[in-house]
Amino acid sequence: MSVILALDQSTSATKALLFELEGRVLDRETLPHTQYYPQPGWVEHDAEEIYANTLQVIRALLARNTARRDDLLCLSLTNQRETIVVFERGTGAPLHHAIVWQDRRGDPLCTRLTAQGYGEWVQQRTGLKIDTYFPASKLTWLFEREPALYRRVESGEALIGTIDAYLVYRLTEGAVFATDHTNASRTLLYNIHTLGWDHELCDLFGVPLAALPEVRESSARYGETTCGGALDRPLPIAGVMGDSQAALFAERCFRPGMAKVTFGTGSSVLLNIGADAKLSRSGIVTTIGWVLEGQPAYAFEGIINFTGATVQWLRDQLKLIETAAETEALATAVADNHGVYFVPAFVGLSAPYWRADARAAIVGLTPGATRNHVVRAALESIAYQIRDVLGLMASEAGVPLAYIHADGGAVSNRFLMQFTADLTQYTLRASALPELSALGAVFSGGLGMGVYAGLDALAGLPLESVDYTPQISSQQADALYAGWQAAVQQVLAALREPAHPAQQAGSV
């Protein structure tokens, strides 16, 4: 058995892939799902649609690869993190739309808890900030507004899980209710020191601990599945990992000081900090990189809410582009950004600012600014946000960075890759395989199935990449970055302005 079936359930789509054990993709199938925006700052998914799409992409992929069915070793799963589902025990039917990581409805609770002095206490246990990016506060919001749903959860009739736990439950027809450490560590309900759910955190947010899944290592077995009857024999599920940590694992960032950036709907900058759970003082969160044979590897993470989603907004809302692929040519059609800076705070600014109340702005527009300048500024904003967190992470971790790994769909955008290398002044090693999250889950599953001897064996496997080295001086990079910082300060300054200054001054 020499092929692993992988599921990559991301914020925008569900993808099924077939991987050879050496890491080469044989085939892939993908389906997008609907994004729901019930109110400004709210983002939801239909978990039933996601499960239906999961079965559909698997069936379509296997239909094209019938000769590979007998070669399947296991199914491995990677997923969008922090998105939370409440679903019925037994049937697995969702009882509410999944609330997505981008959703900000928990902001008032997070603000209140921080004001009450819980910030440091929560960080000490979770490594995270009290922020609605993580699902705990959104569960509190949901249960306060739907007491009947809370009663079902409290009584055991309903369960709570991130997307991985939900899909495992559905794929195993309710036989297994489990998550892995990487996903559990993103909920604000998990203790990164004890490596398990924390009852005091659950009490703080009003979440019944008994409704949460069992926590297993990523390489553990998670039951068996026929993928809704698409397979003639049950296939083991092994290798479950949140998408960002899975990319770190696929990049073979096994040593402290090794870092990666995932260019997705949002972006996650992860830096391996080793076996000790260091805590940041500058808005960087600490998370579980993975747990292997009982030993955790920790990582610093800089979270960026809107990166690829900014390009989607240009396409879907402003209609400036028809496809993301156009952006490279449009950006390189002009010599520079013409003083235009795009601050994509559509759902607030995350690390290192952590201002949930910030809103997006395009700064520096003049009559000479064109569509090309706006598109270029949108791409540049991704690199600026990455620089925001990289320097802080390296400084607090106390480890030198020689280069950074990059993965995700946007690695094909050569302008963005080069600009990121220029701005950060690090060599950027862009993976030739965009689906590194899926590959990380496959590597984890292969470890669990015994086909890889250990991390050294994985480190020896080939990894195709393209290196981008800085082409401008550090002084030029600093000057560009200063423009970005000024633009961010304009956005933040607007939050401090009176709502109606003229009226408050007594003017008519």
BELTA-V980144 format. One record per backbone hydrogen bond with DSSP energy under -1.0 kcal/mol. NH is the residue of the N-H (numbers start at 1). CO is the residue of the C=O. E is the energy in kcal/mol with one decimal. If there is no record, write none. Layout:
nh co e
NH CO E
NH CO E
//
This chain:
nh co e
3 71 -2.2
4 19 -2.4
5 74 -2.1
6 17 -3.0
7 76 -2.6
8 15 -3.0
9 78 -2.6
10 13 -2.5
14 31 -2.8
15 8 -2.1
16 29 -2.9
17 6 -2.5
18 27 -2.2
19 4 -2.5
20 24 -2.9
23 20 -2.1
26 18 -3.4
29 16 -2.3
31 14 -2.1
33 12 -1.7
36 44 -2.5
42 39 -2.5
44 36 -2.5
45 98 -2.0
50 46 -1.9
51 47 -2.3
52 48 -2.5
53 49 -2.8
54 50 -2.0
55 51 -2.1
56 52 -2.2
57 53 -2.8
58 54 -1.8
59 55 -2.5
60 56 -2.5
61 57 -2.2
62 58 -2.7
63 59 -2.2
64 60 -1.1
68 65 -1.7
69 66 -1.2
71 68 -1.6
72 69 -1.2
73 3 -3.1
75 236 -2.8
76 5 -2.6
77 239 -3.1
78 7 -2.7
80 9 -2.4
84 99 -2.2
85 161 -2.7
87 159 -2.2
88 93 -2.7
89 157 -2.8
91 89 -1.1
92 88 -2.3
95 86 -3.0
98 45 -2.2
99 84 -1.9
100 43 -2.2
103 100 -2.1
104 41 -3.1
107 104 -1.9
110 106 -2.2
111 107 -2.8
112 108 -2.2
113 109 -2.8
114 110 -2.2
115 111 -2.3
116 112 -1.6
117 114 -1.6
118 113 -2.2
122 118 -2.8
123 119 -2.4
124 120 -2.6
125 121 -1.1
126 122 -3.0
127 123 -2.5
131 129 -1.2
134 131 -1.6
136 187 -1.1
139 135 -2.0
140 136 -2.0
141 137 -2.3
142 138 -2.4
143 139 -2.8
144 140 -2.2
145 141 -1.5
146 142 -1.8
150 146 -1.9
151 147 -2.4
152 148 -1.5
153 149 -2.0
154 150 -3.2
155 151 -2.1
157 152 -1.6
158 152 -1.6
159 87 -3.2
160 211 -2.5
161 85 -2.5
166 162 -2.3
167 163 -2.6
168 164 -2.6
169 165 -2.3
170 166 -2.2
171 167 -3.2
172 168 -2.1
173 170 -1.3
174 169 -3.5
175 172 -1.4
179 214 -3.1
181 216 -1.1
184 180 -2.5
185 181 -2.2
186 183 -1.7
187 184 -1.5
191 196 -3.1
192 125 -2.3
195 191 -1.7
196 191 -1.1
198 189 -2.5
202 198 -2.2
203 199 -2.2
204 200 -2.1
205 201 -1.9
207 202 -2.6
211 208 -1.6
212 209 -1.9
214 177 -1.9
216 179 -2.8
220 217 -1.7
222 237 -3.5
225 235 -1.9
231 226 -2.1
235 225 -3.0
237 223 -2.7
238 75 -2.1
240 218 -2.0
241 77 -2.0
243 79 -2.6
246 242 -2.6
247 243 -1.8
248 244 -1.9
249 245 -2.4
250 246 -2.5
251 247 -2.1
252 249 -1.4
253 248 -2.1
254 252 -1.9
257 272 -2.8
258 255 -1.6
260 270 -2.3
261 405 -2.4
262 268 -1.9
263 407 -3.2
264 262 -1.1
264 266 -1.5
267 304 -2.4
269 302 -2.5
270 260 -2.4
271 300 -2.4
272 258 -2.6
273 298 -2.3
278 276 -1.8
285 301 -2.0
286 127 -3.1
287 299 -2.9
289 297 -3.3
290 297 -1.3
292 295 -2.4
295 292 -1.9
297 290 -2.7
298 274 -3.2
299 287 -2.3
300 271 -2.3
301 285 -2.8
302 269 -2.5
304 267 -2.5
307 265 -2.2
308 264 -2.0
309 265 -2.5
310 307 -1.2
312 308 -1.9
313 309 -2.0
314 310 -1.9
315 311 -1.8
316 312 -3.5
317 313 -2.1
318 313 -1.8
320 314 -2.4
326 323 -1.3
327 324 -1.5
330 326 -2.0
331 327 -2.7
332 328 -2.0
340 337 -2.0
341 363 -2.9
343 361 -3.2
345 343 -2.1
346 344 -1.3
348 345 -1.3
349 355 -2.5
353 350 -2.1
354 350 -1.7
355 349 -2.3
358 355 -1.3
361 343 -2.0
363 341 -3.4
369 366 -2.0
374 370 -1.9
375 371 -2.5
376 372 -2.7
377 373 -2.6
378 374 -2.0
379 375 -2.0
380 376 -2.9
381 377 -1.9
382 379 -1.1
384 380 -2.4
385 381 -2.0
386 382 -1.7
387 383 -2.5
388 384 -2.0
389 385 -1.1
390 386 -2.3
391 387 -1.2
393 389 -2.3
394 390 -2.5
395 391 -2.1
396 392 -2.5
397 393 -2.3
398 394 -1.2
399 394 -1.1
404 427 -2.3
405 259 -2.3
406 429 -2.4
407 261 -2.1
410 263 -1.1
411 408 -1.7
412 409 -1.2
413 410 -2.0
414 412 -1.1
417 413 -2.2
418 414 -2.5
419 415 -2.8
420 416 -2.3
421 417 -2.1
422 418 -2.7
423 419 -2.9
424 420 -2.4
425 421 -1.7
428 468 -2.9
429 404 -3.1
430 466 -2.9
431 406 -2.7
432 464 -2.7
436 434 -1.2
439 435 -1.7
440 436 -2.5
441 437 -1.8
442 438 -2.1
443 439 -2.8
444 440 -2.3
445 441 -2.8
446 442 -2.8
447 443 -1.9
448 444 -2.0
449 445 -1.9
451 446 -2.2
458 454 -1.7
459 455 -2.6
460 456 -1.1
461 458 -1.6
466 430 -2.6
468 428 -2.6
477 473 -2.2
478 474 -2.4
479 475 -1.9
480 476 -2.1
481 477 -2.3
482 478 -2.2
483 479 -1.4
484 480 -1.5
485 481 -2.6
486 482 -2.1
487 483 -1.8
488 484 -2.5
489 485 -2.2
490 486 -1.7
491 487 -1.8
492 488 -2.6
493 489 -2.7
494 490 -1.6
496 493 -1.1
504 500 -2.3
505 501 -1.4
506 503 -1.5
507 502 -2.4
//
